[in-house]
Amino acid sequence: MTKSADDRGLRRKGTAAMLCASFCFSLGGLFIKVIPWNPLAINGARNLIACCVIGLYLLATRHRLKWNFTVFVGAVCMAGVTTLYAVANKLTTAGNTIILQYTAPMWIILFMFLFFGTRPGRKEITAILTVLAGILCFFFESLSQGKILGDTLALLSGIFYAGVFMLNEFEKGDALSSMFFGQLLCGICLSPLVPRETEFGAPVLIPVILLGTVQVGLAYVFFSVGTKHTDPVTASIINALEPILNPLLVAVFYGERLGRLSLIGAVIVVCAVLWYNLGQNRAAGKPDTE
């Protein structure tokens, strides 16, 4: 018996969607630090805009919103990761924020074992450790510049991020519903802080709009498709391209030079992601034997 071409096609679709999500997420580093607002106000504004984007997607796909305890927990994870990420970015370096947030694969492995009894295979552990080693190389110099509060919040964002990756794993879970309600929660609670800000010119509002529409809204549309057709560990490994794309985009648009260790880290992460996913695709194409 051979696995259907449809399954392989859906997996490729999920992988492509996660790559697109990684690119959209990576724009956050370009904009959050250049917006001279309180990070909570930034998060309120971008989530309110993102909520509208997700809402339009829900209408276009006729996806019905669900509400139950699992969706509620997912919404809390969604609100937690966006808020903690925005605040941490203001309190510590972008490098520290990203590397600590990308402890998420480790938490996913722990949660998958605790909730589903899933033991990670040697390949998953090797890929994750290699990815984390690459990220450590990439941000080695920035680690000594971080502040303890920002680093702690970034680490907590990684725990919440692991929950976001697992939204589709629970029987009553619904990723889009959790994302919509999580963004709505942040938007309602935090956007009232926006009128307290004093700068509203185009150089400020354009990054805010891009954060809401692309970096959060469109990113989580791709994310929901990606996590639907890939398992949480695979999705998190693919999405680890974000901490590489983030500083690369900064280098392109702001002229910051990448050091040798950063380039080595980028190569390690890209190679690990390609190795893992090519191996998964080959495994998916092999016939089942009974």
N, C-alpha and C positions, 0 to 999 in steps of 0.2 A: 504494500500500500504506500502511495506517494503523497506527501503533503501537497495540498492544492496550491495552484498558482495564485489563487486569491489571497491566501494567507501570506505568501511571500510579498505580494503586492501591497497588502495592508501594512506589513512590517516596513517596507521601503517608504510608504507614505508617512508612517509614524516617525521614521528616522529623519526624513526630509523636513517634517513639521518641527521636530525638535531642533534641527539645525537653524531653521528660520527663527524659532523662538530665541535661541542663543544669541543670534545677531541682534534681534530687537532688544533683548535684555541688556546687551552690552552697551547700548547707547546711554544707559543711566549714568555711567561714569563721566560722560561728556557734559552732561547738563546739570546734575544735582549740585556740584560744587560751584558752578558759575551763577547759579540763581541765588541772589542775596536775601533769601527768605529764611525764616525759621523752618527747620526740616519737617516739623509736623504740619505746617501750612503747605509746604511743597507736597507732602504725601496726601493731604486732604484734597488739594486741587487736582493732582494727577489721578487719584483714584476716582474722583467724581467724574472726570472726563472718561476714564477707562470704563467705568460702570455703564456709561452711555454707549460706548463701543461694543461691549459685551452684550448689552441689551439689544442693540441693532442686530448683532449676530444671532442672538436667540430668536428674534422675530423672523430673520431671513431663513433660518433653518427649522423654524417651528418647533424649537426645543422647549418643552414645558419645564418650568421651574419646579424643583422639588424642595420640600422642607421637612426635615426630620433631624434627629440628634446627630447623626453622622454628617449631614450637610452642615449643621451648625458648627461642629468641631472643625470641619474643613474651612468654613468661613473665618473662624478664629485664627486658624493657621495662615490663611491668606492675608488677613489683616495684620497679623503679627509679623510676617516676613517682610511685607512692604514697609511697614512703619519702622521696624527695627533697622532695616537696611538703610532707609533714608536718614535716620538719626545717627546711626553708626558712621555713615559717610561724612557727617559733619564733625564728629568727635574724634575720628582717627583717620589714618590714611586710607585711600581707596583700595590699596593693595591689601592692607590688613582686613578690611571689611570683606573683600571678596574671598580671600583665602580661608577666613574663619567661617564664612557662610557656606563655603564648599567643603565643610566637614559633613554636609548633608548625606553623601553616600554611605558614610560610616553609620550615621543614625538610621538610615533606611535599612541597612543590613540588620541592625539591632532590632528595629521595630518589626521587620518582616519575620524575624525569629520569634519575637515575643508574641505577636498577634496571630501569625500563621504557621509557626513552626518551621519556616523555610530556612534551611541551612545553606549558606553561600558556598558555591563551588570554588575550586582552586583558581579557575579562570577569572571569575568575578573579583576575587580577592586580589589577584595579581594585577588586574586592570585598574582597580580602584587605588591600590597602593602606588602604582606607577603614575597615575593621574595626579595624586596628591604630591608625589615626589616632584613632578614637573611644576606644579603650582608653587611648591616651596622654593624651588630654584628661581621661579619667575619673580617672586616677591621677597626673596631673602633679604635684600637690603632695606626694604620698607618695614620689616617686622620690628626693628629696634626703634622706629619712630612713632609707634602707636601709643595710645593712652588706654589705661586699664578699663574705663567705663565704656569707651567706644568698642574696644576689643571684646568685652563681655557681651555687649548688645549684639555685635556681629556674630558671635558664637551662638547666642540664643536664636538669631535669625536662621542659622543653619539647622537648628532643631525644628523650627517651624517649617522651614523649606522642605525638610524630609517629609513632613505631614502633607504638604501640597503635592509632592510627587506621588503619594499613596492614595489620593482622593478616589481613584477609580477601583482600588483594590477591595474595598469593603462592599458588601452586598447592597446596602442601601445608599451607597455614596453616589454623588453626581458632581463631577468636577466643575462643570459650567455653573451649576447652581451655587456651589460653594464660592467660586470665584466672583460671581455677580454679587452675592450677599456680602462677602468680605470687602469688596471694593465699595459697595454702597455704605457699609458700616463706617469705613474710614472716611468716605466722602462726607457723610452726614456729621460725624463727630469732629472732624478736623478742619473741614473747609471754612467754618466760621472764623478760623484764625487768619484767613487770607486778608480780609479787610483791614486788619491791624498793620499789614505791611505798607511800606511807603513808596516802593518802586514798582511801577507797572508799565514801563516802556516796552517797546518791541523786543529789545535784547533780553528781557526777562520773560515776557509772555510767550514768545515763540518756543523757547526751551520747555516751558511748562506744558504747553499744548502738545509738543512732540513727546514729552514724557508720558502724558495721559493717553494719547492716541496710539502711539507706536510702541514705546518702551514698556508700557503696562498693558493697555487694551489689546492691541494686535498681538503682542507677545503671548498673552495668555490664551488667545484664540488658538494660535499655533500650539501652545503648550497643551491645551485640552485635547487636541487631535493627537499630538505625539504621545501623551501618556495613555491614551485610549488604546493605541496599537503597539506599545512597547511596555515591557515590564519596568517597575520603578528603578531598579539598579541600572539597566541599560539607558533609560531616559536621563538619569542623573549623570552618567558617564558622558553621554553625548553633550549634555548641557554644560559640562565642565569646559567646553570651548569658550564660554562667555568670559571667564577671567583672562583668557588670552586675547580675545577680540577687543575687550575693553581697552587695555593699554595700547594695543596696536592702533585703534581708532584715535586715541589721544595723540599718539605719535604722528599720525597722518595729519590731523587737523590742528594740532598745537605745536608740532615740531619737536616734541620730547624724544630724546634718543634712547633706544633700548640698549641695555648693557649686555655683556656676553652671557651672563647667567640667565637673563631674561630670555634671550634667544634659545639657549639650551632648554630651558623649561618649556618654551612654546613647542619646540620640536618633540620633546618627550610626550607632552599631552596629546598633540595631534597624532603621533605614531601610536600611542596607546589606544586612543579612540578608534582609529582606523583598524588596528589589529583586532580589537575586541569585536567590532561590528562586522568586519569581513568574516571573522570566524563564526559569528552567529548566523550570518547569511548563508555560509557554506553548510552549517549544521542544519539550517532550515530546509536546504535543498536536498539533503540526503534522504533516501527512502527509508521508511520505517521497516524494521524486521521483526517478525514475530516468532 
